[in-house]
């Protein structure tokens, strides 16, 4: 082998041995991809153990699922709800009312008329009733009568009603509740109107034909309030004006009379149990 061949062989062997040495030691650059190979990351899991997250507060913790309501509990829950429009507790349809009361006139400055009355009513509907009322009264003069006669020598012509019998129709458009002495009272307001007769002092006077004059035709109109204390018991107050025509004694002309009375009494209902009480 001559000297030229030995040099060429040495040049071929030197790069191959250098490339092999770089692959074994991991030094140098990887010229195959043209990018620097990143170094391997160091595993630090052994040095710093991971911490567990703190437990959630009780308010945030998931609540156990609720048990489904039984049919009985579901019915109680629906019944306990407050209704925006509640049913009436005090019902009067098909019931009979018997109401004794006392009466007192409020529109006569010279003569006080007072007495007693009894009223019976049957309710065709909860807000509609037909009623009959009978009242008896007496008339007493006030001090103004004696002053007028003694001082002014005046004569006052007045009607003296003795009894009245009226047939009325009652309509109760309002119904409500009111708190009284730590209790709840049911009440209704009603209007009444009707026709009847009023017997006066001059009803027994004989006319020219020889027959007594008889009771005078009358009409009444009023309003009232009824407060229910029990299913069978109520307290009622009414203001009633009765209009009739009478010819007082010692006069020759008839005049229209307005007898306005304040009536206060109690009412008894039959049957004694209201059918709407279970809705309270």
BELKA-V948381 format. One record per backbone hydrogen bond with DSSP energy under -1.0 kcal/mol. NH is the residue of the N-H (numbers start at 1). CO is the residue of the C=O. Records with the same first field share a line. If there is no record, write none. Layout:
# BELKA-V948381
NH: CO / CO
This chain:
# BELKA-V948381
6: 2
7: 3
8: 4
9: 5
10: 6
11: 7
12: 8
13: 9
14: 10
17: 13
18: 14
19: 15
20: 16
21: 17
22: 18
23: 19
24: 20
25: 21
26: 22
48: 44
61: 57
74: 70
75: 71
76: 72
77: 73
78: 74
79: 75
80: 76
94: 123
95: 92
96: 270
97: 121
98: 268
99: 119
101: 117
102: 264
103: 115
104: 262
105: 113
106: 260
112: 140
114: 138
115: 103
116: 136
117: 101
118: 134
119: 99
120: 132
121: 97
122: 130
123: 95
125: 128
129: 170
130: 122
131: 168
132: 120
133: 166
134: 118
135: 164
136: 116
137: 162
138: 114
140: 112
142: 110
147: 143
148: 144
149: 145
150: 146
151: 147
152: 148
154: 148
162: 199
163: 199
164: 135
165: 197
166: 133
167: 195
168: 131
169: 193
170: 129
171: 191
172: 127
174: 189
176: 187
178: 185
180: 183
185: 178
187: 176
188: 226
189: 174
190: 224
191: 171
192: 222
193: 169
194: 220
195: 167
196: 218
197: 165
198: 216
199: 163
201: 160
203: 200
205: 202
207: 211
210: 207
213: 205
214: 203
216: 198
218: 196
219: 243
220: 194
221: 241
222: 192
223: 239
224: 190
225: 237
226: 188
227: 235
228: 186
229: 233
230: 233
234: 267
235: 227
236: 265
237: 225
238: 263
239: 223
240: 261
241: 221
242: 259
243: 219
244: 257
246: 255
251: 248
255: 246
257: 244
259: 242
261: 240
262: 104
263: 238
264: 102
265: 236
266: 100
267: 234
268: 98
269: 232
270: 96
277: 274
279: 276
280: 277
